[in-house]
Amino acid sequence: MSERSIAFIHKDISNVGYGGVSYIYQHLAEYFSKLGWKVFVVTRRSFRPINKNIVVVNYKSHSDPFQHTKIITKIVKQINPMIAECSNWKFELLDYVLQKTKTTKVVVRCDPSALTLFGDKKLTFYESILARAADLVTAVSSFTKEDILSAYNLSKEKVKIFYNGIHSKGYLIMPSKSIISSGYVSYDSKNFRPLNKKTLISLCPPSAITVFWCGKMTTMKGFDILQKIILSSSAKFNFIINLGHSYPYVKWKIKPKKHIVFLQDLTKEDQLAIMKSSAIYLSTSRVEGFGLSVLEALALKQRVATMQVCKVFDEFPASLPMTRLPTNPKKIIKILENLAKNKPKFGKFPKSFTIQHLAEKLSETYQRLL
């Protein structure tokens, strides 16, 4: 292995519809390739890399995480990268990191533990085994670092903080769109049909306060809080809910209404166009490791509202202003009404929150690891 090589491993790296982790690994792969690394992307999803020099390794996964991690071991041994990186979620490199003949350095990029996110002690136990055996553990925020230090019983020296990042310049010069043509639409959160083509003005009518929300049907994402907010809202509000793929841990209980639209599998371009055209980007998450969609909205200089209980947003600088919300849904509605009337003042976008900065710092760190 004369040239530097790295494998980014996550079962849901995809061009469409699989959230922040997928976005991060797509663009880390792109930048590491530009920095001279041979890059593998290991995923069960269909994925077309931006850079043609990136090698995509697809496989048929197993629903049992313990069988899945054995599949990953076979792939890592076959491609034999210098470094293999996975997230802590579902501990994909657990079987490999415990191999006596391990030759590849293992890095675990961590969001908060499964205990914090979902109350799952069993998953957290196996996440901790992976983290303790790994050559390096990285955390996406200070909040995440403190969480995994406690949940995994790690030393402070073992965990390095690297904030997630985005292409900030691309957001600021993003071209305007008038038609949304990707994804699927539903009015009950269940029965989705192809969106075909829909005008942005019909999705985000100027006469309404359009609130855009992205996430999964979980308590972590505050899907139950979102429903209470909607039930407390007046006819002047219009809600667009961009659903991620997950089991519906929180059931949708509101009858179909014209001013509540569910979307799914949007391209990144269409998602950002809706985000930019909305009056407010709303996050109801109780806990986040970082909050990438919030950062995207702030990069668009959009009005953003987040829950006070979600501590990670305390780490965002004052140059990226956001409104913090209490738990009372009626108070939230009043705050959103006032927020829609005023545009916040933004400062310079922080370099530490760019994907370029993240890739450069990780590349330097991984070079030292070798």
CORCORCOR-V864014 format. One record per helix or strand of 2 or more residues. SS is the DSSP state (h for helix, s for strand). FROM is the first residue (numbers start at 1). LEN is the number of residues. If there is no record, write none. Layout:
ss=[SS	SS]
from=[FROM	FROM]
len=[LEN	LEN]
This chain:
ss=[s	h	s	s	h	s	h	h	s	h	h	s	h	h	s	h	s	s	s	s	h	s	h	s	s	h	s	h	s	h	s	h	h	h]
from=[5	19	38	55	65	83	89	94	105	114	121	136	142	156	159	168	179	184	193	198	200	209	223	237	260	268	280	292	304	311	323	329	351	355]
len=[5	16	6	4	15	5	3	4	6	5	13	4	11	3	3	5	2	3	2	2	4	7	10	7	5	10	3	8	4	5	3	13	3	15]
